[in-house]
């Protein structure tokens, strides 16, 4: 019997996102959803009334704007934690003018 795996994560509780990164966090959340959706569609999943692994259906194959708020929150948390991790590792995030 193998040992129970316990994920190790970086403590990000002391890292707050600067206000200027809030828009980036939302765009990153949208991209997280779109990436997930593209991968599902490529794997043969389709939109359906409820999730069914057997039928490869999920009601979440919709544009980000049409997601239920709790699903958007899931994507936002992923995005914000990614940005916070980048900052915790000592990197700076800045927008290059013209981008």
C-alpha positions in Angstrom: 0.0 0.0 0.0 1.4 3.4 -1.0 1.6 6.5 1.2 -1.3 9.0 1.0 -0.3 11.9 -1.2 -0.5 15.3 0.3 -0.2 18.2 -2.1 2.4 20.9 -1.2 1.4 24.4 -2.1 3.1 27.7 -1.6 1.5 29.8 1.2 0.1 32.8 -0.7 -1.9 34.3 2.2 0.5 37.2 2.6 0.4 38.1 -1.1 -2.3 40.5 -2.3 -2.9 41.4 -5.9 -2.3 45.1 -6.8 -5.5 46.7 -8.0 -4.0 47.1 -11.5 -3.9 43.3 -11.9 -7.6 42.8 -11.2 -8.5 43.2 -14.9 -5.7 40.8 -15.8 -7.0 38.3 -13.3 -10.4 38.4 -14.9 -8.9 37.9 -18.4 -6.8 35.0 -17.1 -9.9 33.5 -15.6 -11.7 33.7 -19.0 -8.7 32.1 -20.6 -8.7 29.3 -18.0 -12.3 28.5 -18.9 -11.7 28.8 -22.6 -8.7 26.5 -22.4 -10.7 23.9 -20.4 -13.6 24.2 -22.9 -11.4 23.8 -25.9 -9.8 20.7 -24.4 -13.2 19.2 -23.6 -14.5 19.9 -27.2 -11.4 18.3 -28.7 -12.0 15.3 -26.5 -15.5 14.9 -27.9 -17.5 16.6 -25.1 -20.7 18.5 -26.0 -23.0 20.8 -24.2 -25.8 19.1 -22.3 -28.3 19.7 -19.6 -26.2 18.1 -16.9 -22.8 16.6 -16.6 -22.5 13.0 -17.8 -19.0 11.5 -18.2 -20.6 8.5 -20.0 -22.2 10.8 -22.6 -19.4 13.4 -22.5 -21.8 16.2 -21.8 -21.6 19.2 -19.5 -23.7 22.4 -19.2 -20.5 24.3 -18.7 -19.5 24.4 -22.4 -20.7 27.9 -22.8 -18.9 31.3 -23.1 -17.4 32.5 -19.9 -19.9 35.3 -19.6 -22.7 32.7 -19.5 -21.2 30.6 -16.8 -23.0 30.4 -13.4 -21.2 32.8 -11.0 -19.9 29.9 -8.8 -18.0 28.5 -11.9 -16.6 32.0 -12.6 -15.4 32.2 -9.0 -13.6 28.8 -9.5 -11.8 30.2 -12.5 -11.0 33.5 -10.8 -9.5 31.8 -7.8 -7.3 29.8 -10.1 -6.2 32.9 -12.0 -5.6 35.0 -8.9 -3.6 32.2 -7.2 -1.5 31.9 -10.4 -0.8 35.6 -10.4 -0.1 35.6 -6.6 2.3 32.7 -7.0 4.2 34.6 -9.7 4.5 37.6 -7.4 5.5 35.3 -4.5 8.4 33.9 -6.6 9.8 37.4 -7.0 8.6 38.2 -10.5 7.0 41.5 -11.5 4.0 41.7 -13.7 3.7 44.8 -15.8 1.8 45.7 -19.0 4.1 46.8 -21.8 2.6 49.8 -23.5 1.0 49.1 -26.9 0.0 45.6 -25.8 
